[in-house]
Amino acid sequence: MDSDKTEIFIETKRLYLRQWKPEDKKVFYELNCDPEVMRYFPSVLTLEQSNELADKIIALIEKNKWGLFAAELKLSGEFIGFIGLHVPTFEAAFMPCIEIGWRLHKHFWKKGYATEGALAVLDFGFNSLNLSEIISFTSKQNGPSMAVMERIGMKRDYSGDFDHPKIEEGHPLRSAVLYRINKQGFTGFNNKK
Ligand SMILES: CC(C)(COP(=O)(O)OP(=O)(O)OC[C@H]1O[C@@H](n2cnc3c(N)ncnc32)[C@H](O)[C@@H]1OP(=O)(O)O)[C@@H](O)C(=O)NCCC(=O)NCCS
């Protein structure tokens, strides 16, 4: 494990959240081409699309010093997916905003990693970036993602339900829910090492 050679932005009990390494892209494609991981997205990604997305994420972290961080298991050094912050680029009533998001390889589901990393990302957003509010959204069908939002203290804004403009009309994943949390509502992060 050579995280010391990569800039680490956040450390939790079990994770480093850091800039991506070139070798992360291989595992990122493994999860992006997996229909189970991509069940709540319109399609799986090709290798080219997956690498393009990784490069975009890497460039944004390079520029802003924050973003959709690569999540690495401290114990094994494995890249497990991303957890971090992003500025969505579509038109919606709740823009401008900063969203929190996550996508993990299915080998690493059901271990609490998304929740652990996301709590640390909220702490980073509110206390290092001094954001006043962080939002999250997902397809109405994405129960596992909504469960993470709820576990980290986000509240559903029922007036914020929307049709995702990047998903075609009539598509079953188009109908989306909106969750919010503000700095006052964030009760803290105590899962540091
Ligand atoms: C969304 C996603 C990250 C959620 O993963 P997850 O494994 O359900 O969530 P967590 O990592 O927080 O793990 C929580 C689960 O681990 C369990 N767990 C096991 N060991 C644990 C531990 N040591 N600490 C905490 N929780 C633990 C919890 O009980 C919980 O299980 P439950 O849901 O049965 O109650 C995952 O489903 C995913 O990557 N999906 C594909 C991409 C996606 O849809 N992203 C969102 C797009 S908006």
The ligand as an SDF file (V2000), in Angstrom:
LIG
                    3D

 48 50  0  0  0  0  0  0  0  0999 V2000
  -25.2660    2.9160   -2.6830 C   0  0  0  0  0  0  0  0  0  0  0  0
  -24.2300    1.9530   -2.1090 C   0  0  0  0  0  0  0  0  0  0  0  0
  -22.8870    2.6350   -1.9670 C   0  0  0  0  0  0  0  0  0  0  0  0
  -24.7540    1.4960   -0.7380 C   0  0  0  0  0  0  0  0  0  0  0  0
  -23.9280    0.4590   -0.2500 O   0  0  0  0  0  0  0  0  0  0  0  0
  -24.2780   -0.2590    1.1440 P   0  0  0  0  0  0  0  0  0  0  0  0
  -23.3020   -1.3370    1.3110 O   0  0  0  0  0  0  0  0  0  0  0  0
  -25.7270   -0.5760    1.1790 O   0  0  0  0  0  0  0  0  0  0  0  0
  -24.0560    0.9080    2.2250 O   0  0  0  0  0  0  0  0  0  0  0  0
  -22.9280    1.0050    3.3590 P   0  0  0  0  0  0  0  0  0  0  0  0
  -21.5730    0.8350    2.7570 O   0  0  0  0  0  0  0  0  0  0  0  0
  -23.1790    2.2450    4.1070 O   0  0  0  0  0  0  0  0  0  0  0  0
  -23.2060   -0.2690    4.2600 O   0  0  0  0  0  0  0  0  0  0  0  0
  -24.3430   -0.3080    5.0930 C   0  0  0  0  0  0  0  0  0  0  0  0
  -24.7070   -1.7350    5.3860 C   0  0  0  0  0  0  0  0  0  0  0  0
  -23.5540   -2.4010    5.9110 O   0  0  0  0  0  0  0  0  0  0  0  0
  -23.9100   -3.0710    7.1470 C   0  0  0  0  0  0  0  0  0  0  0  0
  -22.6750   -3.1990    7.9430 N   0  0  0  0  0  0  0  0  0  0  0  0
  -21.9690   -4.3480    8.0390 C   0  0  0  0  0  0  0  0  0  0  0  0
  -20.8550   -4.1390    8.7840 N   0  0  0  0  0  0  0  0  0  0  0  0
  -20.8580   -2.8420    9.1610 C   0  0  0  0  0  0  0  0  0  0  0  0
  -19.9820   -2.0440    9.9360 C   0  0  0  0  0  0  0  0  0  0  0  0
  -18.8600   -2.5380   10.4500 N   0  0  0  0  0  0  0  0  0  0  0  0
  -20.2830   -0.7410   10.1280 N   0  0  0  0  0  0  0  0  0  0  0  0
  -21.4220   -0.2240    9.6040 C   0  0  0  0  0  0  0  0  0  0  0  0
  -22.2990   -0.9460    8.8470 N   0  0  0  0  0  0  0  0  0  0  0  0
  -22.0160   -2.2440    8.6170 C   0  0  0  0  0  0  0  0  0  0  0  0
  -25.0100   -2.2010    7.7000 C   0  0  0  0  0  0  0  0  0  0  0  0
  -25.7920   -2.8850    8.6300 O   0  0  0  0  0  0  0  0  0  0  0  0
  -25.7900   -1.8940    6.4230 C   0  0  0  0  0  0  0  0  0  0  0  0
  -26.5470   -3.0070    6.0400 O   0  0  0  0  0  0  0  0  0  0  0  0
  -28.1620   -2.9120    5.8060 P   0  0  0  0  0  0  0  0  0  0  0  0
  -28.3600   -1.9970    4.6160 O   0  0  0  0  0  0  0  0  0  0  0  0
  -28.5350   -4.3210    5.5170 O   0  0  0  0  0  0  0  0  0  0  0  0
  -28.7220   -2.3360    7.0550 O   0  0  0  0  0  0  0  0  0  0  0  0
  -24.0790    0.7110   -3.0390 C   0  0  0  0  0  0  0  0  0  0  0  0
  -25.3140    0.0470   -3.1180 O   0  0  0  0  0  0  0  0  0  0  0  0
  -23.6200    1.0640   -4.4400 C   0  0  0  0  0  0  0  0  0  0  0  0
  -22.4350    1.3490   -4.6850 O   0  0  0  0  0  0  0  0  0  0  0  0
  -24.5750    1.0430   -5.3960 N   0  0  0  0  0  0  0  0  0  0  0  0
  -24.2610    1.2790   -6.7940 C   0  0  0  0  0  0  0  0  0  0  0  0
  -24.0170    2.7130   -7.1330 C   0  0  0  0  0  0  0  0  0  0  0  0
  -25.1510    3.6320   -6.7540 C   0  0  0  0  0  0  0  0  0  0  0  0
  -26.3210    3.3050   -6.9340 O   0  0  0  0  0  0  0  0  0  0  0  0
  -24.7670    4.8170   -6.2690 N   0  0  0  0  0  0  0  0  0  0  0  0
  -25.7070    5.8420   -5.9150 C   0  0  0  0  0  0  0  0  0  0  0  0
  -26.1440    6.5870   -7.0540 C   0  0  0  0  0  0  0  0  0  0  0  0
  -27.1290    7.9850   -6.5870 S   0  0  0  0  0  0  0  0  0  0  0  0
  1  2  1  0
  2  3  1  0
  2  4  1  0
  2 36  1  0
  4  5  1  0
  5  6  1  0
  6  7  2  0
  6  8  1  0
  6  9  1  0
  9 10  1  0
 10 11  2  0
 10 12  1  0
 10 13  1  0
 13 14  1  0
 14 15  1  0
 15 16  1  0
 15 30  1  0
 16 17  1  0
 17 18  1  0
 17 28  1  0
 18 19  1  0
 18 27  1  0
 19 20  2  0
 20 21  1  0
 21 22  1  0
 21 27  2  0
 22 23  1  0
 22 24  2  0
 24 25  1  0
 25 26  2  0
 26 27  1  0
 28 29  1  0
 28 30  1  0
 30 31  1  0
 31 32  1  0
 32 33  2  0
 32 34  1  0
 32 35  1  0
 36 37  1  0
 36 38  1  0
 38 39  2  0
 38 40  1  0
 40 41  1  0
 41 42  1  0
 42 43  1  0
 43 44  2  0
 43 45  1  0
 45 46  1  0
 46 47  1  0
 47 48  1  0
M  END
$$$$
